[in-house]
Amino acid sequence: MNYKLNDKVLLKKPHPCVNRTKEFQIIRMGADIRIKCLGCGKTILLSREEFEKRLDKVIS
Ligand SMILES: [Zn+2]
């Protein structure tokens, strides 16, 4: 799957925050990937492997 910096993505599982959204935005890409929950604004750091495992689809 193709994704790049600033893309909005849909993950398979919702963030366990009050908004329970599956929408995240890629805010940093390197060896690891940092994504931001678009519900609560918290960021999560994932390895590329883990990110791709959790990724459902790229929205934009
Ligand atoms: Zn959240």
PDB file of the backbone (N, CA, C, O) and the ligand in Angstrom, with CONECT records:
HET     ZN  A 101       1
ATOM      1  N   MET A   1       0.844  -1.195   0.000  1.00  0.00           N
ATOM      2  CA  MET A   1       0.000   0.000   0.000  1.00  0.00           C
ATOM      3  C   MET A   1       0.883   1.251   0.000  1.00  0.00           C
ATOM      4  O   MET A   1       1.905   1.302   0.684  1.00  0.00           O
ATOM      5  N   ASN A   2       0.475   2.250  -0.772  1.00  0.00           N
ATOM      6  CA  ASN A   2       1.244   3.488  -0.852  1.00  0.00           C
ATOM      7  C   ASN A   2       0.724   4.526   0.137  1.00  0.00           C
ATOM      8  O   ASN A   2      -0.475   4.802   0.197  1.00  0.00           O
ATOM      9  N   TYR A   3       1.622   5.082   0.891  1.00  0.00           N
ATOM     10  CA  TYR A   3       1.255   6.158   1.809  1.00  0.00           C
ATOM     11  C   TYR A   3       2.439   7.104   1.906  1.00  0.00           C
ATOM     12  O   TYR A   3       3.590   6.718   1.705  1.00  0.00           O
ATOM     13  N   LYS A   4       2.122   8.354   2.221  1.00  0.00           N
ATOM     14  CA  LYS A   4       3.180   9.344   2.345  1.00  0.00           C
ATOM     15  C   LYS A   4       2.865  10.307   3.486  1.00  0.00           C
ATOM     16  O   LYS A   4       1.788  10.267   4.081  1.00  0.00           O
ATOM     17  N   LEU A   5       3.830  11.166   3.772  1.00  0.00           N
ATOM     18  CA  LEU A   5       3.675  12.124   4.858  1.00  0.00           C
ATOM     19  C   LEU A   5       2.388  12.939   4.680  1.00  0.00           C
ATOM     20  O   LEU A   5       2.052  13.340   3.565  1.00  0.00           O
ATOM     21  N   ASN A   6       1.689  13.175   5.755  1.00  0.00           N
ATOM     22  CA  ASN A   6       0.459  13.973   5.818  1.00  0.00           C
ATOM     23  C   ASN A   6      -0.791  13.260   5.295  1.00  0.00           C
ATOM     24  O   ASN A   6      -1.888  13.817   5.340  1.00  0.00           O
ATOM     25  N   ASP A   7      -0.632  12.050   4.808  1.00  0.00           N
ATOM     26  CA  ASP A   7      -1.818  11.298   4.377  1.00  0.00           C
ATOM     27  C   ASP A   7      -2.714  10.992   5.571  1.00  0.00           C
ATOM     28  O   ASP A   7      -2.244  10.764   6.685  1.00  0.00           O
ATOM     29  N   LYS A   8      -4.012  10.995   5.306  1.00  0.00           N
ATOM     30  CA  LYS A   8      -4.958  10.507   6.301  1.00  0.00           C
ATOM     31  C   LYS A   8      -5.170   9.028   6.029  1.00  0.00           C
ATOM     32  O   LYS A   8      -5.320   8.609   4.881  1.00  0.00           O
ATOM     33  N   VAL A   9      -5.179   8.249   7.091  1.00  0.00           N
ATOM     34  CA  VAL A   9      -5.316   6.807   6.931  1.00  0.00           C
ATOM     35  C   VAL A   9      -6.389   6.278   7.876  1.00  0.00           C
ATOM     36  O   VAL A   9      -6.707   6.886   8.898  1.00  0.00           O
ATOM     37  N   LEU A  10      -6.924   5.146   7.505  1.00  0.00           N
ATOM     38  CA  LEU A  10      -7.898   4.448   8.318  1.00  0.00           C
ATOM     39  C   LEU A  10      -7.219   3.190   8.865  1.00  0.00           C
ATOM     40  O   LEU A  10      -6.690   2.383   8.101  1.00  0.00           O
ATOM     41  N   LEU A  11      -7.236   3.033  10.167  1.00  0.00           N
ATOM     42  CA  LEU A  11      -6.664   1.824  10.756  1.00  0.00           C
ATOM     43  C   LEU A  11      -7.763   0.792  10.989  1.00  0.00           C
ATOM     44  O   LEU A  11      -8.951   1.111  10.987  1.00  0.00           O
ATOM     45  N   LYS A  12      -7.336  -0.450  11.190  1.00  0.00           N
ATOM     46  CA  LYS A  12      -8.325  -1.515  11.385  1.00  0.00           C
ATOM     47  C   LYS A  12      -9.030  -1.395  12.728  1.00  0.00           C
ATOM     48  O   LYS A  12     -10.209  -1.725  12.856  1.00  0.00           O
ATOM     49  N   LYS A  13      -8.281  -0.910  13.744  1.00  0.00           N
ATOM     50  CA  LYS A  13      -8.873  -0.786  15.076  1.00  0.00           C
ATOM     51  C   LYS A  13      -8.913   0.676  15.491  1.00  0.00           C
ATOM     52  O   LYS A  13      -7.974   1.421  15.212  1.00  0.00           O
ATOM     53  N   PRO A  14      -9.986   1.099  16.155  1.00  0.00           N
ATOM     54  CA  PRO A  14     -10.076   2.487  16.605  1.00  0.00           C
ATOM     55  C   PRO A  14      -9.098   2.779  17.741  1.00  0.00           C
ATOM     56  O   PRO A  14      -8.714   1.884  18.494  1.00  0.00           O
ATOM     57  N   HIS A  15      -8.706   4.040  17.850  1.00  0.00           N
ATOM     58  CA  HIS A  15      -7.891   4.489  18.975  1.00  0.00           C
ATOM     59  C   HIS A  15      -8.737   4.376  20.242  1.00  0.00           C
ATOM     60  O   HIS A  15      -9.899   4.781  20.239  1.00  0.00           O
ATOM     61  N   PRO A  16      -8.183   3.838  21.314  1.00  0.00           N
ATOM     62  CA  PRO A  16      -8.983   3.677  22.536  1.00  0.00           C
ATOM     63  C   PRO A  16      -9.163   4.988  23.301  1.00  0.00           C
ATOM     64  O   PRO A  16      -8.922   5.049  24.507  1.00  0.00           O
ATOM     65  N   CYS A  17      -9.585   6.026  22.597  1.00  0.00           N
ATOM     66  CA  CYS A  17      -9.863   7.304  23.263  1.00  0.00           C
ATOM     67  C   CYS A  17     -11.365   7.542  23.208  1.00  0.00           C
ATOM     68  O   CYS A  17     -12.109   6.724  22.669  1.00  0.00           O
ATOM     69  N   VAL A  18     -11.802   8.649  23.759  1.00  0.00           N
ATOM     70  CA  VAL A  18     -13.236   8.913  23.873  1.00  0.00           C
ATOM     71  C   VAL A  18     -13.925   8.959  22.501  1.00  0.00           C
ATOM     72  O   VAL A  18     -15.105   8.624  22.391  1.00  0.00           O
ATOM     73  N   ASN A  19     -13.210   9.364  21.479  1.00  0.00           N
ATOM     74  CA  ASN A  19     -13.820   9.492  20.148  1.00  0.00           C
ATOM     75  C   ASN A  19     -13.839   8.189  19.345  1.00  0.00           C
ATOM     76  O   ASN A  19     -14.590   8.062  18.378  1.00  0.00           O
ATOM     77  N   ARG A  20     -13.014   7.228  19.748  1.00  0.00           N
ATOM     78  CA  ARG A  20     -12.991   5.910  19.089  1.00  0.00           C
ATOM     79  C   ARG A  20     -12.901   6.020  17.566  1.00  0.00           C
ATOM     80  O   ARG A  20     -13.581   5.287  16.848  1.00  0.00           O
ATOM     81  N   THR A  21     -12.073   6.925  17.082  1.00  0.00           N
ATOM     82  CA  THR A  21     -11.946   7.074  15.648  1.00  0.00           C
ATOM     83  C   THR A  21     -10.862   6.150  15.095  1.00  0.00           C
ATOM     84  O   THR A  21      -9.905   5.787  15.779  1.00  0.00           O
ATOM     85  N   LYS A  22     -11.056   5.786  13.823  1.00  0.00           N
ATOM     86  CA  LYS A  22     -10.038   4.985  13.139  1.00  0.00           C
ATOM     87  C   LYS A  22      -9.209   5.859  12.214  1.00  0.00           C
ATOM     88  O   LYS A  22      -8.306   5.382  11.527  1.00  0.00           O
ATOM     89  N   GLU A  23      -9.533   7.156  12.209  1.00  0.00           N
ATOM     90  CA  GLU A  23      -8.814   8.066  11.310  1.00  0.00           C
ATOM     91  C   GLU A  23      -7.585   8.661  11.986  1.00  0.00           C
ATOM     92  O   GLU A  23      -7.649   9.216  13.084  1.00  0.00           O
ATOM     93  N   PHE A  24      -6.484   8.524  11.296  1.00  0.00           N
ATOM     94  CA  PHE A  24      -5.207   9.053  11.781  1.00  0.00           C
ATOM     95  C   PHE A  24      -4.525   9.786  10.634  1.00  0.00           C
ATOM     96  O   PHE A  24      -4.867   9.602   9.465  1.00  0.00           O
ATOM     97  N   GLN A  25      -3.547  10.626  10.995  1.00  0.00           N
ATOM     98  CA  GLN A  25      -2.762  11.311   9.970  1.00  0.00           C
ATOM     99  C   GLN A  25      -1.288  10.995  10.203  1.00  0.00           C
ATOM    100  O   GLN A  25      -0.812  10.984  11.338  1.00  0.00           O
ATOM    101  N   ILE A  26      -0.580  10.741   9.115  1.00  0.00           N
ATOM    102  CA  ILE A  26       0.860  10.474   9.209  1.00  0.00           C
ATOM    103  C   ILE A  26       1.585  11.806   9.392  1.00  0.00           C
ATOM    104  O   ILE A  26       1.542  12.663   8.509  1.00  0.00           O
ATOM    105  N   ILE A  27       2.239  11.977  10.517  1.00  0.00           N
ATOM    106  CA  ILE A  27       2.909  13.256  10.770  1.00  0.00           C
ATOM    107  C   ILE A  27       4.427  13.145  10.744  1.00  0.00           C
ATOM    108  O   ILE A  27       5.104  14.173  10.722  1.00  0.00           O
ATOM    109  N   ARG A  28       4.980  11.956  10.747  1.00  0.00           N
ATOM    110  CA  ARG A  28       6.427  11.798  10.589  1.00  0.00           C
ATOM    111  C   ARG A  28       6.719  10.441   9.989  1.00  0.00           C
ATOM    112  O   ARG A  28       6.131   9.432  10.379  1.00  0.00           O
ATOM    113  N   MET A  29       7.627  10.428   9.043  1.00  0.00           N
ATOM    114  CA  MET A  29       8.014   9.156   8.434  1.00  0.00           C
ATOM    115  C   MET A  29       9.525   9.034   8.433  1.00  0.00           C
ATOM    116  O   MET A  29      10.234   9.897   7.915  1.00  0.00           O
ATOM    117  N   GLY A  30      10.000   7.960   9.014  1.00  0.00           N
ATOM    118  CA  GLY A  30      11.427   7.656   9.001  1.00  0.00           C
ATOM    119  C   GLY A  30      11.538   6.158   9.071  1.00  0.00           C
ATOM    120  O   GLY A  30      10.797   5.447   8.393  1.00  0.00           O
ATOM    121  N   ALA A  31      12.453   5.666   9.883  1.00  0.00           N
ATOM    122  CA  ALA A  31      12.507   4.219  10.122  1.00  0.00           C
ATOM    123  C   ALA A  31      11.209   3.804  10.808  1.00  0.00           C
ATOM    124  O   ALA A  31      10.689   2.708  10.595  1.00  0.00           O
ATOM    125  N   ASP A  32      10.697   4.729  11.650  1.00  0.00           N
ATOM    126  CA  ASP A  32       9.409   4.521  12.303  1.00  0.00           C
ATOM    127  C   ASP A  32       8.423   5.543  11.771  1.00  0.00           C
ATOM    128  O   ASP A  32       8.803   6.509  11.110  1.00  0.00           O
ATOM    129  N   ILE A  33       7.162   5.318  12.065  1.00  0.00           N
ATOM    130  CA  ILE A  33       6.110   6.197  11.587  1.00  0.00           C
ATOM    131  C   ILE A  33       5.325   6.753  12.768  1.00  0.00           C
ATOM    132  O   ILE A  33       4.877   6.010  13.642  1.00  0.00           O
ATOM    133  N   ARG A  34       5.168   8.078  12.775  1.00  0.00           N
ATOM    134  CA  ARG A  34       4.360   8.682  13.836  1.00  0.00           C
ATOM    135  C   ARG A  34       3.020   9.107  13.248  1.00  0.00           C
ATOM    136  O   ARG A  34       2.959   9.816  12.243  1.00  0.00           O
ATOM    137  N   ILE A  35       1.960   8.663  13.889  1.00  0.00           N
ATOM    138  CA  ILE A  35       0.623   9.013  13.427  1.00  0.00           C
ATOM    139  C   ILE A  35      -0.119   9.742  14.540  1.00  0.00           C
ATOM    140  O   ILE A  35       0.136   9.536  15.726  1.00  0.00           O
ATOM    141  N   LYS A  36      -1.046  10.602  14.120  1.00  0.00           N
ATOM    142  CA  LYS A  36      -1.838  11.385  15.075  1.00  0.00           C
ATOM    143  C   LYS A  36      -3.290  10.979  14.971  1.00  0.00           C
ATOM    144  O   LYS A  36      -3.850  10.922  13.876  1.00  0.00           O
ATOM    145  N   CYS A  37      -3.893  10.701  16.094  1.00  0.00           N
ATOM    146  CA  CYS A  37      -5.324  10.392  16.140  1.00  0.00           C
ATOM    147  C   CYS A  37      -6.100  11.673  15.828  1.00  0.00           C
ATOM    148  O   CYS A  37      -5.876  12.704  16.462  1.00  0.00           O
ATOM    149  N   LEU A  38      -7.012  11.609  14.852  1.00  0.00           N
ATOM    150  CA  LEU A  38      -7.769  12.801  14.479  1.00  0.00           C
ATOM    151  C   LEU A  38      -8.962  13.016  15.408  1.00  0.00           C
ATOM    152  O   LEU A  38      -9.707  13.984  15.254  1.00  0.00           O
ATOM    153  N   GLY A  39      -9.138  12.124  16.360  1.00  0.00           N
ATOM    154  CA  GLY A  39     -10.186  12.310  17.355  1.00  0.00           C
ATOM    155  C   GLY A  39      -9.681  13.093  18.545  1.00  0.00           C
ATOM    156  O   GLY A  39     -10.320  14.050  18.980  1.00  0.00           O
ATOM    157  N   CYS A  40      -8.541  12.694  19.075  1.00  0.00           N
ATOM    158  CA  CYS A  40      -8.054  13.315  20.315  1.00  0.00           C
ATOM    159  C   CYS A  40      -6.742  14.055  20.141  1.00  0.00           C
ATOM    160  O   CYS A  40      -6.345  14.805  21.033  1.00  0.00           O
ATOM    161  N   GLY A  41      -6.051  13.869  19.013  1.00  0.00           N
ATOM    162  CA  GLY A  41      -4.815  14.600  18.769  1.00  0.00           C
ATOM    163  C   GLY A  41      -3.560  13.957  19.335  1.00  0.00           C
ATOM    164  O   GLY A  41      -2.459  14.470  19.134  1.00  0.00           O
ATOM    165  N   LYS A  42      -3.710  12.843  20.040  1.00  0.00           N
ATOM    166  CA  LYS A  42      -2.536  12.152  20.567  1.00  0.00           C
ATOM    167  C   LYS A  42      -1.756  11.501  19.438  1.00  0.00           C
ATOM    168  O   LYS A  42      -2.331  11.112  18.422  1.00  0.00           O
ATOM    169  N   THR A  43      -0.439  11.381  19.616  1.00  0.00           N
ATOM    170  CA  THR A  43       0.384  10.753  18.588  1.00  0.00           C
ATOM    171  C   THR A  43       0.894   9.402  19.076  1.00  0.00           C
ATOM    172  O   THR A  43       1.064   9.166  20.273  1.00  0.00           O
ATOM    173  N   ILE A  44       1.129   8.532  18.113  1.00  0.00           N
ATOM    174  CA  ILE A  44       1.596   7.177  18.389  1.00  0.00           C
ATOM    175  C   ILE A  44       2.773   6.892  17.469  1.00  0.00           C
ATOM    176  O   ILE A  44       2.733   7.225  16.284  1.00  0.00           O
ATOM    177  N   LEU A  45       3.808   6.286  18.001  1.00  0.00           N
ATOM    178  CA  LEU A  45       4.960   5.907  17.194  1.00  0.00           C
ATOM    179  C   LEU A  45       4.918   4.403  16.935  1.00  0.00           C
ATOM    180  O   LEU A  45       4.842   3.601  17.866  1.00  0.00           O
ATOM    181  N   LEU A  46       4.970   4.038  15.663  1.00  0.00           N
ATOM    182  CA  LEU A  46       4.913   2.624  15.286  1.00  0.00           C
ATOM    183  C   LEU A  46       6.066   2.299  14.337  1.00  0.00           C
ATOM    184  O   LEU A  46       6.520   3.158  13.582  1.00  0.00           O
ATOM    185  N   SER A  47       6.527   1.066  14.381  1.00  0.00           N
ATOM    186  CA  SER A  47       7.479   0.629  13.356  1.00  0.00           C
ATOM    187  C   SER A  47       6.697   0.521  12.048  1.00  0.00           C
ATOM    188  O   SER A  47       5.476   0.367  12.057  1.00  0.00           O
ATOM    189  N   ARG A  48       7.404   0.603  10.933  1.00  0.00           N
ATOM    190  CA  ARG A  48       6.716   0.481   9.641  1.00  0.00           C
ATOM    191  C   ARG A  48       5.958  -0.840   9.536  1.00  0.00           C
ATOM    192  O   ARG A  48       4.850  -0.898   9.003  1.00  0.00           O
ATOM    193  N   GLU A  49       6.567  -1.881  10.048  1.00  0.00           N
ATOM    194  CA  GLU A  49       5.939  -3.199   9.992  1.00  0.00           C
ATOM    195  C   GLU A  49       4.618  -3.200  10.764  1.00  0.00           C
ATOM    196  O   GLU A  49       3.596  -3.690  10.282  1.00  0.00           O
ATOM    197  N   GLU A  50       4.666  -2.638  11.971  1.00  0.00           N
ATOM    198  CA  GLU A  50       3.465  -2.589  12.802  1.00  0.00           C
ATOM    199  C   GLU A  50       2.398  -1.687  12.166  1.00  0.00           C
ATOM    200  O   GLU A  50       1.210  -2.010  12.176  1.00  0.00           O
ATOM    201  N   PHE A  51       2.841  -0.554  11.614  1.00  0.00           N
ATOM    202  CA  PHE A  51       1.909   0.359  10.959  1.00  0.00           C
ATOM    203  C   PHE A  51       1.184  -0.331   9.809  1.00  0.00           C
ATOM    204  O   PHE A  51      -0.036  -0.236   9.676  1.00  0.00           O
ATOM    205  N   GLU A  52       1.963  -1.029   8.979  1.00  0.00           N
ATOM    206  CA  GLU A  52       1.352  -1.678   7.811  1.00  0.00           C
ATOM    207  C   GLU A  52       0.411  -2.802   8.219  1.00  0.00           C
ATOM    208  O   GLU A  52      -0.556  -3.106   7.520  1.00  0.00           O
ATOM    209  N   LYS A  53       0.706  -3.412   9.356  1.00  0.00           N
ATOM    210  CA  LYS A  53      -0.168  -4.462   9.868  1.00  0.00           C
ATOM    211  C   LYS A  53      -1.506  -3.867  10.296  1.00  0.00           C
ATOM    212  O   LYS A  53      -2.559  -4.480  10.119  1.00  0.00           O
ATOM    213  N   ARG A  54      -1.447  -2.652  10.866  1.00  0.00           N
ATOM    214  CA  ARG A  54      -2.675  -2.016  11.387  1.00  0.00           C
ATOM    215  C   ARG A  54      -3.441  -1.221  10.342  1.00  0.00           C
ATOM    216  O   ARG A  54      -4.604  -0.873  10.542  1.00  0.00           O
ATOM    217  N   LEU A  55      -2.779  -0.937   9.224  1.00  0.00           N
ATOM    218  CA  LEU A  55      -3.373  -0.062   8.222  1.00  0.00           C
ATOM    219  C   LEU A  55      -4.521  -0.742   7.481  1.00  0.00           C
ATOM    220  O   LEU A  55      -4.383  -1.867   6.998  1.00  0.00           O
ATOM    221  N   ASP A  56      -5.647  -0.051   7.398  1.00  0.00           N
ATOM    222  CA  ASP A  56      -6.782  -0.561   6.633  1.00  0.00           C
ATOM    223  C   ASP A  56      -6.757   0.068   5.240  1.00  0.00           C
ATOM    224  O   ASP A  56      -6.660  -0.641   4.238  1.00  0.00           O
ATOM    225  N   LYS A  57      -6.844   1.410   5.177  1.00  0.00           N
ATOM    226  CA  LYS A  57      -6.707   2.064   3.883  1.00  0.00           C
ATOM    227  C   LYS A  57      -6.245   3.500   3.994  1.00  0.00           C
ATOM    228  O   LYS A  57      -6.362   4.135   5.042  1.00  0.00           O
ATOM    229  N   VAL A  58      -5.712   4.001   2.878  1.00  0.00           N
ATOM    230  CA  VAL A  58      -5.256   5.385   2.811  1.00  0.00           C
ATOM    231  C   VAL A  58      -6.413   6.210   2.278  1.00  0.00           C
ATOM    232  O   VAL A  58      -6.966   5.894   1.225  1.00  0.00           O
ATOM    233  N   ILE A  59      -6.789   7.276   3.001  1.00  0.00           N
ATOM    234  CA  ILE A  59      -7.929   8.095   2.583  1.00  0.00           C
ATOM    235  C   ILE A  59      -7.485   9.180   1.612  1.00  0.00           C
ATOM    236  O   ILE A  59      -8.152   9.414   0.604  1.00  0.00           O
ATOM    237  N   SER A  60      -6.358   9.853   1.902  1.00  0.00           N
ATOM    238  CA  SER A  60      -5.898  10.915   1.015  1.00  0.00           C
ATOM    239  C   SER A  60      -4.388  11.022   1.050  1.00  0.00           C
ATOM    240  O   SER A  60      -3.813  11.866   0.363  1.00  0.00           O
TER     241      SER A  60
HETATM  242 ZN    ZN A 101      -7.648   9.235  19.955  1.00  0.00          ZN2+
END
